[in-house]
Amino acid sequence: MVDLKAILTQGSPAHSTSSPTRALIPANTHVFHGRDTLVTELVGVLVGGSRRHICLLGPGGMGKTSTSLAVMNYPDVEAHFAEHLRVWVPCVKAPSTALLIDTLCTSLGISTKSGNPLSDILSALRTSPPIVLVLDNFETPWSAAEGQSEVEQVIRDINRIPHVTLFVTIRSSSPPCEELPWHHVNLRAVDATAARNIYLSWHPKGNEDPELPGLLELIGHMPLAVTLMAKFAASTGLSAEDITEKYKILGTAVMGHGSDAKTSMDICIGLSVNSPRMAAHPEAFELLCAIAMLPAGTSYKILFEWWARGLDGRLGVLKDTSLVEQNGSTIFVLPVIQRYILHDSRFSKQVGTSMIESACRFLEAHASDINDKLYKSHSAAISAEEGNLEAVLLTTPEIHATQDVSSLHVIRDGFLLLARHQRNHSAGVNIIERALHLMRHIDDNILQGDLLFCYGESLWWVNQYDKARKELKAALDHFLSASDRARAVKCRLTLAFAMAGQADETFERCQEIIMDAQADCEATGDEGLAARCLLSLGTLHFRFRTYPTALDLLAQAEPVLARVKDWEYHAECSSVSSWVHYHMGQYDLAYACAASALEEFDRIGDAQGCAVLHTEIGRILSACRDFEGSLRSHLRSLEIRKSLGLPPLPDALRGMGLAWAKLGKVDNARQAFEELLQWFARPDAPAPSPVDQSEIVCTQLFLCRLEDLTLKPTQEEYHALRIWYSDDHIEEILAPVP
């Protein structure tokens, strides 16, 4: 789609003898995709009989002018309005009321003799047949520093003539003189298919480029941006991947180096950023910088309570210049405009610092322990802003050892709070890795230990046991150097489980780590931590199949955890008890413990815990031959993980496959098993841990048995089965389908 401003500012040469001095509608652009439905709608407004003005709203480069041309050159419109009754009024060079009136006179071919040009215009319009005036780029006179009331009066005077229809294009979020009978449309970006068609019209060789969809999504499918990117690709021969890298470094400067809005995205956006309306309100640019840092957009309430306090009065300016968009309750900046604003040469560093502080304040205000009654609501608030919080914190500049200690701890706490939230909800490690990099020069054992411990926990959650073990040992060294026994206990317990996930670790070595933690607990007198040690020992005994000892230790831990109101670990205690009973073939007790744990995880808002418990219940129901119930539980686990933006638990996919196989739905079962194997084989997957390997072996066996139910497991396969299933359940799994 082409931006025709350079051509249209002077109007078009007349091509009719009926009114040779009028500025007639220019020809359509030859590249126009994605607006067919809208064009049909607007044509219906013009020829439908009920007089309504049309206003196309939106930022520069969205295709307002091209859409207006497509409408005005549509056969039905041409049949309804004679050529000289469709008049082109280019307003881009009319930054005042006087110049707007002069432009109207020129476009209408009026030679003023009365000394009152507006009166001459109105007289000519009153004696005209039905006529359409297309006021293109109307933001120029409308946003002038002075005289908007006079421009309003011109529009109102024209509106009083019943057979004159106005067709306005304007960089704004609302039409001028809003009380007029407007049919207004806020132009959004085109869809992915239309964007691709625009790109390929200018650069057909891009058709086979696999990275093209990603590039088009990166620039938000904005028509002018797509056009300029395609022309850049055609002139340089670069692939979409190469252009993406250049765009990330150079920003919108990649999109053309011309001297007008037709050939330069920077100039196109700059017309709005540097408009008189923005110049009259410099604080509006600060607000624009703030919103540009929020890639996910945000609500009005959050924006002005947290991100941009005191700047709410400037939102109207940004809307009037179409520099921000609003979709429902979400306020955001379009990707291309965002890239333009965030360029180092334009972005306000002061705003950047303020936004980092705001992110940390927001996280501190919504920090609560998982046992806290406010945890659910606080967690939901952080999840709603997670993309913005991460984007802002990742802009934090390098931190030096000489920096103020209090500010260091504020930043550290902000990073830790978001990292822990991601550990529980989205399994991301970007934030904690960035924090470690930023603070690598800070000589503070507690600070470094907290960061490394959080990193180790996060790695453990994504099954990167080797790396987790390394980082947790480093964290423990820091805590011991700082003589912080409470932190050391928590670190030891997590370290023991990270070690237990490794094939080269023994029961004795893992038990030794937990016993060291118990010794620290005795020194601190913290009975809650002591109960966690019992829980950890019970879990370790379960993993090494000493089930009676495991149940005894869990039974000792449970009442203490309840007494100290440590509900997260109390639920975990019930969950582990469920596993022990299941492997002992005590399915009723296993189900009761799992149901109790699920209820508790749900009450405290631990969605990940709920997802895990649904898979446990699904396994128990499968052992009891309730395959329908088992399938429902595994599907519920899948739904929860999907709502968190996480992939399915491998155990859930495997359980779904088994349930479908038992229900005779072989194709569904095969799909579930194959999806699980593809997950472990993905390019970014870490080397499988022993636990992962057992999952893979089980799944491959189940997949083969879909073709041959008489297939018996090998010794390796049987060993893998016993990690996940009770002996009775294995017999049930291997039994022929009735």
C-alpha positions in Angstrom: 0.0 0.0 0.0 1.5 3.4 -1.0 1.4 6.6 0.9 0.5 9.1 -1.8 1.1 12.3 0.1 3.8 13.7 -2.1 1.6 13.2 -5.2 -1.6 14.4 -3.5 -0.6 17.6 -1.8 -0.9 19.4 -5.1 -4.1 17.6 -6.1 -4.5 16.0 -9.6 -4.5 17.4 -13.0 -8.0 17.8 -14.2 -9.1 15.2 -16.6 -12.6 16.4 -17.4 -13.8 19.3 -19.5 -16.9 19.9 -17.3 -15.0 21.7 -14.5 -11.4 22.0 -15.5 -10.3 24.0 -12.4 -11.4 21.5 -9.8 -9.1 19.1 -8.0 -10.5 15.7 -8.9 -9.9 12.4 -7.2 -6.5 10.9 -8.0 -6.3 7.4 -9.3 -6.1 4.4 -7.0 -2.8 2.9 -5.9 -2.1 -0.3 -7.7 -1.2 -2.1 -4.4 -4.2 -2.2 -2.1 -5.0 -5.3 0.1 -7.0 -6.0 3.2 -9.6 -3.3 3.0 -12.2 -4.7 0.6 -14.9 -5.2 3.3 -14.4 -1.7 4.6 -14.5 -0.1 1.1 -17.8 -1.8 0.5 -19.1 -0.5 3.8 -18.1 3.1 3.1 -19.4 2.9 -0.5 -22.8 1.9 1.0 -22.7 5.0 3.3 -22.1 7.3 0.4 -24.7 6.0 -1.9 -27.2 4.7 0.6 -29.4 7.7 0.7 -29.1 8.8 4.3 -26.6 11.6 4.5 -23.7 10.8 6.8 -20.1 12.2 6.7 -17.2 9.7 6.7 -14.1 10.0 8.9 -11.1 7.6 8.6 -9.0 7.8 11.8 -5.6 6.3 12.7 -1.9 6.9 12.6 0.1 7.8 9.6 1.0 4.8 7.4 -2.2 2.9 8.1 -3.7 3.5 4.7 -6.4 6.1 5.3 -5.6 8.0 2.0 -5.5 4.8 -0.1 -8.7 3.6 1.4 -10.4 6.9 0.6 -9.2 6.7 -3.0 -10.5 3.2 -3.3 -13.9 4.3 -2.1 -14.1 7.4 -4.3 -13.1 5.5 -7.4 -15.5 2.7 -6.8 -17.9 2.2 -9.7 -21.1 2.7 -7.6 -19.7 6.0 -6.2 -18.6 7.2 -9.7 -22.2 6.4 -10.9 -23.7 8.3 -8.0 -21.5 11.4 -8.1 -20.3 12.9 -11.3 -16.5 13.4 -11.7 -16.5 17.1 -10.8 -18.7 16.4 -7.8 -16.0 14.3 -6.1 -13.5 16.9 -5.0 -10.0 16.3 -3.6 -8.9 18.7 -0.9 -5.3 18.1 0.2 -5.0 19.6 3.7 -1.4 18.6 4.5 -0.1 22.1 3.7 -2.9 24.0 5.4 -1.8 24.6 9.0 -4.2 27.4 9.6 -7.8 28.3 9.0 -6.9 30.8 6.3 -4.8 28.2 4.4 -7.6 25.7 4.8 -10.0 28.1 3.1 -7.5 28.9 0.4 -7.1 25.1 -0.2 -10.9 24.7 -0.4 -11.1 27.5 -2.9 -8.3 26.0 -5.1 -9.8 22.5 -5.0 -13.3 23.8 -5.8 -12.0 26.1 -8.6 -13.4 29.2 -7.0 -12.0 32.6 -7.8 -13.0 34.8 -4.9 -14.3 38.2 -5.7 -16.4 39.1 -2.7 -13.4 39.6 -0.3 -15.0 36.8 1.8 -13.6 33.5 0.5 -15.5 31.3 3.0 -18.8 32.9 1.9 -17.9 32.3 -1.8 -17.2 28.6 -0.9 -20.5 28.2 0.9 -22.4 29.9 -1.9 -20.8 27.6 -4.5 -21.7 24.5 -2.4 -25.3 25.6 -1.9 -25.9 25.9 -5.6 -24.1 22.6 -6.4 -25.7 19.2 -6.9 -24.9 16.6 -4.3 -21.1 16.7 -3.8 -18.4 14.9 -1.8 -15.4 16.9 -0.4 -12.5 14.6 0.5 -10.5 16.4 3.2 -7.2 14.4 3.2 -4.7 14.9 6.1 -7.1 17.0 8.0 -5.0 16.8 11.1 -2.8 19.6 9.7 -5.4 22.4 10.1 -7.2 20.6 12.9 -4.1 20.3 15.2 -2.8 23.8 14.5 -1.5 25.5 17.6 -4.1 28.2 17.2 -7.5 28.6 15.5 -9.2 25.2 16.1 -12.4 26.9 16.9 -12.3 28.7 13.5 -11.6 25.4 11.7 -14.6 23.9 13.6 -16.8 26.7 12.4 -15.8 26.1 8.8 -16.8 22.4 9.1 -20.1 23.3 10.8 -20.9 25.8 8.1 -20.4 23.2 5.4 -22.4 20.7 7.4 -25.4 23.0 7.3 -25.6 22.4 3.5 -27.6 19.2 3.4 -26.3 17.9 0.0 -22.6 18.2 0.9 -20.9 15.1 2.2 -17.5 15.3 4.0 -15.0 12.5 3.7 -12.2 13.2 6.1 -8.9 11.4 6.8 -7.2 12.4 10.0 -4.4 11.3 12.3 -6.6 11.1 15.4 -8.7 8.8 17.5 -11.9 10.9 17.2 -13.5 12.9 14.4 -13.6 16.7 14.4 -16.8 18.3 15.6 -17.9 15.0 17.1 -21.6 16.0 17.3 -21.8 15.9 13.4 -23.4 12.8 11.8 -20.2 10.9 11.2 -19.6 7.3 10.1 -16.1 7.0 11.6 -13.7 4.1 11.4 -10.4 3.8 13.3 -8.2 2.0 10.8 -6.3 -0.9 12.3 -3.4 -2.8 10.8 -4.3 -5.3 8.0 -4.3 -9.0 8.7 -1.4 -11.3 8.1 -2.6 -12.4 4.7 -3.1 -8.9 3.4 0.3 -7.8 4.8 1.9 -10.7 3.0 0.2 -9.7 -0.2 1.4 -6.1 0.1 4.9 -7.3 0.7 4.9 -9.7 -2.2 3.5 -7.0 -4.6 6.7 -5.1 -4.1 9.1 -8.0 -3.6 7.7 -11.2 -5.2 11.0 -13.1 -4.4 10.0 -13.0 -0.7 7.3 -15.6 -1.3 9.6 -18.5 -0.3 11.2 -16.8 2.7 10.2 -18.8 5.8 11.0 -15.8 8.1 8.6 -13.4 6.4 5.6 -13.9 8.7 7.8 -13.1 11.7 9.1 -9.9 10.1 5.6 -8.8 9.2 4.4 -9.5 12.7 7.3 -7.5 14.2 6.2 -4.4 12.3 2.6 -5.0 13.3 1.2 -5.5 9.7 1.1 -1.7 9.3 0.6 -1.2 5.5 3.2 1.6 4.9 5.8 -0.2 7.1 5.2 -3.4 5.1 5.6 -1.5 1.8 8.8 0.2 2.9 10.3 -3.1 4.2 9.4 -4.8 1.0 11.1 -2.1 -1.1 14.1 -2.3 1.2 14.3 -6.1 0.7 13.9 -5.7 -3.1 16.7 -3.2 -3.3 19.2 -5.0 -1.1 18.4 -8.6 -1.7 18.4 -9.2 2.1 16.3 -12.0 3.6 13.5 -11.4 6.1 15.8 -12.7 8.9 18.6 -10.3 7.9 16.2 -7.4 7.7 14.8 -8.3 11.2 18.2 -8.1 12.7 18.8 -4.7 11.1 15.5 -3.4 12.2 16.2 -4.5 15.8 19.4 -2.5 15.7 18.5 0.5 13.5 14.8 0.8 14.2 12.5 2.6 11.8 15.5 4.2 10.0 15.6 0.9 8.0 12.2 1.8 6.4 13.3 4.3 3.7 15.7 7.2 3.5 13.6 9.6 1.4 12.6 13.2 2.2 8.9 12.7 2.6 6.3 10.5 4.3 6.0 8.4 1.2 9.6 7.2 1.4 10.5 7.4 5.1 8.8 5.9 8.1 10.7 8.3 10.3 9.2 11.3 8.6 5.8 9.7 8.5 5.8 9.1 12.3 7.6 12.4 12.9 4.8 14.4 11.4 2.7 13.3 14.4 5.4 13.4 17.1 6.5 16.9 16.0 3.0 18.3 15.4 1.9 21.6 16.9 -0.4 19.8 19.3 2.5 17.7 20.7 4.8 20.8 20.8 2.3 22.6 22.9 2.3 19.8 25.5 5.8 18.5 26.0 4.7 16.2 28.9 2.8 14.2 26.3 6.0 13.0 24.8 7.1 11.7 28.2 3.8 9.8 28.5 4.3 8.4 24.9 7.8 7.2 26.0 6.3 5.5 29.0 3.5 3.7 27.0 6.0 2.7 24.3 7.9 0.8 27.0 4.8 -1.4 27.6 4.7 -3.9 24.7 1.6 -5.6 26.0 -0.3 -2.3 26.5 -2.1 -1.6 29.8 -5.3 -0.3 31.3 -6.0 3.3 32.1 -6.1 2.5 35.8 -2.7 0.7 35.9 -1.1 3.3 33.5 -1.8 6.2 35.7 -1.6 4.5 39.1 1.7 2.9 38.5 3.5 3.7 35.2 2.8 7.4 34.5 1.5 9.1 37.6 0.5 12.7 37.0 0.5 12.5 33.2 -3.1 11.4 32.7 -4.1 14.9 31.4 -1.8 14.3 28.4 -3.4 11.1 27.1 -5.9 13.1 25.1 -3.1 14.7 23.2 -1.7 11.3 22.2 -5.1 10.1 21.1 -5.7 13.3 19.1 -2.5 12.8 17.2 -3.1 9.0 16.9 0.2 8.1 18.6 -1.5 5.8 21.0 -4.3 3.3 20.3 -7.0 1.9 22.6 -8.6 -1.5 22.0 -11.3 -2.1 24.6 -9.7 -1.2 27.9 -6.1 -1.6 26.7 -4.0 1.4 25.8 -0.9 0.7 23.6 1.5 2.1 21.0 1.7 0.4 17.6 4.9 -1.7 17.2 6.4 0.6 14.5 5.7 3.8 16.4 7.1 2.0 19.6 10.3 1.2 17.8 10.6 4.8 16.6 10.1 6.3 20.1 12.5 3.9 21.8 15.4 4.8 19.6 18.3 6.1 21.7 18.3 9.4 19.8 14.7 10.2 20.9 13.9 8.2 24.0 13.9 10.0 27.3 16.4 8.3 29.7 14.7 10.0 32.6 11.5 8.2 31.7 13.4 5.0 31.4 14.7 5.3 35.0 11.3 6.3 36.3 9.7 3.2 34.6 12.2 0.8 36.2 11.4 2.4 39.6 7.7 2.0 38.9 8.1 -1.6 38.0 9.9 -2.4 41.2 7.2 -0.5 43.2 4.5 -2.4 41.5 6.1 -5.7 42.2 6.8 -4.8 45.9 3.2 -3.7 46.3 2.0 -7.1 44.9 4.5 -9.2 46.7 2.9 -11.9 49.0 3.8 -15.3 50.2 1.9 -18.2 48.6 0.2 -18.8 52.0 -1.0 -15.2 52.1 -4.8 -14.6 51.6 -3.9 -11.9 49.0 -1.6 -14.2 47.0 -4.2 -15.1 44.4 -5.2 -11.5 43.6 -1.6 -10.2 43.7 -0.4 -13.0 41.5 -3.2 -12.2 39.0 -2.2 -8.6 39.0 1.5 -9.5 38.2 0.4 -11.9 35.5 -1.7 -9.2 33.8 1.4 -6.9 33.6 4.1 -9.6 33.3 5.1 -8.8 29.8 5.4 -5.1 30.6 7.3 -5.7 33.8 9.8 -8.0 32.1 10.3 -5.6 29.2 10.9 -2.6 31.5 13.2 -4.5 33.9 15.3 -5.9 31.0 16.1 -2.2 30.1 17.9 -1.7 33.4 21.4 -0.3 32.7 24.6 -1.8 34.0 24.9 -1.6 37.8 28.2 -0.6 39.4 29.6 -1.5 42.9 29.6 2.2 43.8 25.8 2.5 43.3 23.7 3.4 46.3 23.0 0.2 48.4 19.3 1.0 49.0 18.6 1.3 45.3 20.6 -1.9 44.6 18.3 -3.8 47.0 15.2 -2.2 45.5 16.2 -3.4 42.0 17.3 -6.8 43.3 14.0 -7.3 45.0 12.1 -6.3 41.9 14.0 -8.8 39.8 13.6 -11.5 42.4 9.8 -11.0 42.8 9.2 -11.2 39.0 11.6 -14.1 38.6 9.8 -16.1 41.4 6.5 -15.3 39.8 7.8 -16.6 36.5 9.2 -19.7 38.2 5.7 -20.5 39.5 3.7 -19.5 36.4 5.7 -19.3 33.2 9.0 -21.1 33.8 11.0 -18.2 32.3 14.6 -17.5 33.3 15.3 -14.3 31.3 14.8 -12.0 34.2 16.9 -13.8 36.8 19.7 -14.2 34.2 19.6 -10.5 33.5 19.7 -9.7 37.2 22.8 -11.9 37.7 24.5 -10.2 34.8 23.7 -6.7 36.0 24.8 -7.3 39.6 27.8 -9.5 39.0 30.2 -6.9 40.3 28.4 -6.4 43.6 30.2 -7.8 46.7 27.3 -8.8 48.8 26.8 -12.5 49.9 23.1 -12.3 50.6 22.4 -10.4 47.4 24.4 -12.8 45.3 23.1 -15.8 47.2 19.4 -14.8 46.7 19.9 -14.3 43.0 21.7 -17.6 42.5 19.2 -19.5 44.7 16.3 -18.1 42.6 18.2 -19.0 39.4 18.9 -22.6 40.7 15.2 -23.1 41.6 14.1 -21.8 38.2 16.4 -24.2 36.4 15.2 -27.0 38.6 11.6 -26.3 37.6 12.5 -26.7 33.9 14.5 -29.9 34.6 17.9 -28.5 34.0 19.3 -30.4 36.9 23.0 -30.1 36.2 22.9 -26.3 35.9 20.5 -26.1 38.9 22.9 -28.1 41.1 25.8 -25.9 40.1 23.9 -22.6 40.8 22.4 -23.9 44.1 25.8 -24.9 45.4 27.2 -21.5 44.6 24.2 -19.9 46.4 24.8 -22.1 49.4 28.4 -21.0 49.6 27.3 -17.3 49.7 24.7 -18.0 52.5 27.2 -19.9 54.6 29.7 -17.1 54.1 27.0 -14.7 55.4 26.2 -17.1 58.3 22.5 -17.0 57.2 21.3 -20.4 58.4 17.6 -20.0 57.4 18.6 -19.3 53.8 21.1 -22.1 53.9 18.4 -24.6 55.0 16.1 -23.7 52.1 19.0 -23.9 49.7 20.1 -27.3 51.0 16.7 -28.8 50.6 16.3 -27.6 47.0 19.8 -28.7 46.3 19.0 -32.2 47.6 16.2 -32.6 45.2 18.1 -31.2 42.3 20.8 -33.8 43.1 18.2 -36.5 43.4 17.3 -35.9 39.7 20.7 -37.0 38.7 21.7 -40.5 37.9 25.1 -40.2 39.5 23.8 -39.2 42.9 23.2 -41.7 45.7 20.5 -41.8 48.4 23.2 -41.3 51.1 24.6 -38.2 49.5 21.2 -36.6 49.1 20.2 -37.6 52.7 23.5 -36.0 53.9 22.5 -32.7 52.4 19.1 -32.8 54.1 20.6 -33.9 57.5 22.9 -30.8 57.3 19.8 -28.7 56.8 18.3 -30.3 59.9 21.3 -29.4 61.9 20.9 -25.8 60.8 17.3 -25.9 61.8 18.2 -27.0 65.3 20.4 -23.9 65.6 17.6 -21.6 64.4 14.8 -23.2 66.4 12.5 -22.8 63.4 10.0 -25.6 63.6 8.5 -24.8 60.2 11.8 -25.3 58.5 12.4 -28.4 60.6 9.0 -29.8 59.2 10.2 -29.0 55.7 13.2 -31.1 56.4 11.0 -34.0 57.4 9.0 -33.6 54.2 12.2 -33.6 52.2 13.4 -36.7 53.8 10.0 -38.4 53.3 10.1 -37.4 49.6 13.6 -38.7 49.3 12.6 -42.1 50.8 9.7 -42.3 48.4 12.0 -41.7 45.4 14.2 -44.5 46.6 11.2 -46.8 47.3 11.4 -47.1 51.1 7.7 -46.4 51.3 6.9 -47.2 55.0 9.7 -44.9 56.2 8.5 -42.2 53.7 4.9 -42.3 55.1 6.2 -42.1 58.7 8.3 -39.0 58.0 5.4 -37.4 56.1 3.1 -38.1 59.0 5.5 -36.3 61.3 5.8 -33.3 59.0 2.1 -32.8 58.3 0.7 -31.5 61.6 3.7 -29.2 62.1 3.2 -27.6 58.7 -0.5 -27.1 59.5 0.3 -25.6 62.9 2.7 -23.0 61.4 0.2 -22.4 58.6 2.7 -23.3 55.9 0.0 -24.3 53.5 2.1 -24.6 50.4 4.3 -27.3 51.9 1.3 -28.8 53.7 -0.3 -29.4 50.3 3.0 -30.7 49.0 3.1 -33.2 51.9 -0.4 -34.5 50.9 0.7 -34.7 47.3 3.8 -36.8 48.2 1.7 -39.0 50.5 -0.7 -39.6 47.5 2.3 -40.8 45.4 3.5 -43.2 48.2 0.0 -44.7 48.6 -0.4 -45.0 44.8 2.9 -47.0 44.5 1.8 -49.2 47.4 -1.4 -50.0 45.5 -3.6 -48.2 48.1 -5.6 -46.3 45.5 -8.4 -45.0 47.8 -5.9 -43.5 50.2 -3.9 -42.1 47.2 -7.0 -40.4 45.8 -8.0 -38.9 49.2 -4.6 -37.4 49.7 -4.4 -36.1 46.1 -7.9 -34.5 46.3 -6.9 -32.9 49.6 -3.7 -31.5 48.1 -5.6 -30.2 45.0 -8.1 -28.4 47.1 -5.3 -26.8 49.1 -3.3 -25.7 46.1 -6.5 -24.2 44.5 -7.2 -22.3 47.7 -3.8 -20.7 47.9 -3.7 -20.0 44.2 -0.9 -22.3 43.1 -2.0 -23.1 39.6 1.1 -25.1 38.8 0.5 -27.3 41.8 -3.1 -27.8 40.6 -1.9 -28.9 37.2 0.4 -31.5 38.7 -2.3 -32.8 41.0 -4.8 -33.3 38.2 -2.2 -35.5 36.5 -1.8 -37.5 39.8 -5.5 -38.0 40.1 -5.6 -39.0 36.4 -3.0 -41.7 37.1 -4.9 -43.0 40.1 -8.2 -43.1 38.2 -6.5 -45.0 35.3 -5.2 -47.6 37.8 -8.9 -47.9 39.0 -9.9 -48.4 35.3 -11.9 -45.1 35.2 -10.4 -44.1 31.9 -13.0 -41.4 31.2 -12.3 -39.8 34.5 -8.6 -40.1 34.0 -8.9 -38.4 30.6 -10.9 -35.5 32.1 -8.2 -35.0 34.8 -5.4 -34.9 32.4 -7.2 -32.6 30.0 -7.9 -30.3 33.0 -4.1 -30.2 33.7 -3.6 -29.3 30.1 -6.1 -26.4 30.3 -4.4 -25.0 33.4 -1.0 -25.1 31.9 -2.3 -23.5 28.7 -3.9 -20.7 30.7 -0.4 -20.0 32.2 1.2 -19.9 28.8 3.0 -23.2 29.5 3.3 -26.4 27.5 1.5 -29.5 28.8 3.1 -31.6 31.5 4.7 -34.6 29.8 2.9 -36.8 32.4 -0.4 -35.4 31.3 0.2 -36.1 27.6 1.2 -39.6 28.4 -1.8 -40.1 30.6 -4.1 -38.8 27.9 -2.6 -41.2 25.4 -3.1 -44.1 27.8 -6.7 -43.2 28.5 -7.5 -42.8 24.8 -5.8 -46.1 24.0 -7.9 -47.8 26.6 -11.0 -46.1 25.2 -10.2 -47.4 21.7 -9.3 -44.0 20.3 -6.0 -45.0 18.8 -5.5 -41.9 16.6 -5.9 -39.6 19.5 -3.6 -41.7 21.6 -0.9 -41.7 18.9 -1.2 -37.9 18.6 -0.7 -37.4 22.3 2.3 -39.8 22.4 3.9 -38.2 19.4 3.4 -34.7 20.7 5.2 -35.7 23.9 8.2 -37.1 22.0 8.3 -34.0 19.8 8.5 -31.9 22.9 11.6 -33.7 24.2 13.1 -33.5 20.7 12.6 -29.8 20.1 15.7 -27.8 19.0 15.9 -25.8 22.3 15.4 -28.8 24.6 18.1 -29.5 27.2 19.7 -32.8 27.4 17.2 -35.2 29.0 17.6 -35.9 32.6 17.2 -39.5 33.9 13.6 -38.7 34.8 13.0 -37.3 31.3 14.7 -40.3 29.7 12.3 -42.6 31.6 9.4 -40.6 30.2 10.7 -41.0 26.7 11.2 -44.8 27.1 7.7 -45.2 28.4 6.1 -43.2 25.7 8.0 -45.0 22.9 6.8 -48.3 24.4 3.2 -47.1 24.5 3.4 -45.8 20.9 4.7 -49.2 19.7 2.0 -51.0 21.5 -0.7 -49.1 19.6 0.4 -51.2 16.6 1.1 -54.5 18.5 -0.7 -55.1 21.9 1.2 -58.3 22.4 4.5 -56.4 22.7 6.2 -57.0 26.0 8.5 -54.4 27.7 12.2 -54.9 27.7 14.1 -54.8 31.0 15.0 -51.1 30.4 11.3 -50.3 29.6 10.0 -52.1 32.6 12.5 -50.2 34.8 11.2 -46.9 33.3 7.6 -48.0 33.9 8.2 -48.7 37.6 9.5 -45.1 38.0 6.0 -43.8 37.0 3.5 -46.5 37.7 2.7 -48.9 40.5 3.2 -52.6 39.9 -0.6 -53.3 39.7 -1.1 -50.4 37.4 1.7 -51.6 35.0 -0.2 -54.9 34.8 -3.4 -53.0 33.9 -1.5 -50.9 31.3 -0.1 -53.9 29.6 -3.4 -55.9 29.7 -5.2 -56.2 26.3 -8.0 -53.7 25.7 -11.3 -55.6 26.2 
